[in-house]
Amino acid sequence: MNDMAANCFKDKWMDDSMPNPHQIEMCQQRMQNRHMGVFYRNLVNVRESNRYKYQDCVVSAGNNMEKAVFCVRDYLTGIDADNVTLKATVEEKCSKYF
């Protein structure tokens, strides 16, 4: 937040005669990516992997309800494991924020 406030709200972009909200929005996105980019990139990779496994399991289960329940249980277990992985990755690469 401090980085965003210091870099994104410059006087030349905040002038009432010629405001530039697009420049401010782009700056905010850059700041967010700078600080949270590692988390978001890993979130997408880890979650998609687990989701594909779940989808394959559901397709192979077909109409068998018992197998489908196991797919859901495995998916939830996978999400818990993903959370641990994400936490470890963020702590390793972004330790200056903790």
N, C-alpha and C positions, 0 to 999 in steps of 0.2 A: 504494500500500500504506500509506504513512504517513497519507494522508487517510482511508483506510478505518479504520485502527487508531484514529485520533484521534476520529472521528465515530461509528463504528458499535458500539463496545464500551463503552457507557456503563454506569456502575455500576448504574443503575436497571434496565437490561435484563439484567445479569449476576447479579443476586441469586439465590441458590440457592432461596429460599423462593418466588420467582415469576419464573422465567426467561422471557425473551421471544425465542425463536429466530426467530420470524417477523419481528419488527421488525428484528433484526440482518440477516436475509436481504434484506429490502426495502432497508435502508440500503446493503448491499453492492452490490445491483443499481443503485441510484442513483449510487453512486460509480463503478462500472464504466461506466455510461452517460455520466457526466460526462466521464470521461477517454478512453473508447474509442468513444463514440457516433458521432463523425464517421466513424471507420473502418468501423464496422459498417453504418451507413446507406449509405455509398458502396459497400461490398463487395456488399451485396444488389443495389443498382441496377445496378452494372457487370456483375456475374456473371450476373444474370438476362438482361440484354440479350444477352450472348454466348451464353447457353444457348438462348434463343429462336432466334437465328440458326442455331445448330447443329441444333436440332430441325427447323426449316424446311428446311434443307439435306438432312437425312437423309430427310425425307418426299419431297422432290423427286427425290432420288437413286433412290428405289424399290429395285429389285433390282440395280441397277448397282453392282457392287462397286468399280469404279474411282472413281466419283463419291463413294461412301461414304467411301473412303479420303481423298479430298480434303476431305471434310467434317470428318473427324477432324483432319487437318493444319491446316485453317483454325481449328478450335476451339482447338487447342493454341497456335497463333500468337496467337489472340485472347486466350487466358489470359495469355500473356506480355505483351501490350500492356495488358491490364487491370491487371496487377501494376505496370507502370510508371505508369499513371494513378493507381492507388491510392496508390502511394508519393509521387507528386508532390502529390496532394491532401492527404494527411496531413501532409507536410512543410510545406505552405503554411498549413494551418489549425491545426496543433498543434505549431508549431515550439518552443514553450516546453518540450516534453518531450524534445527532442533535445539 
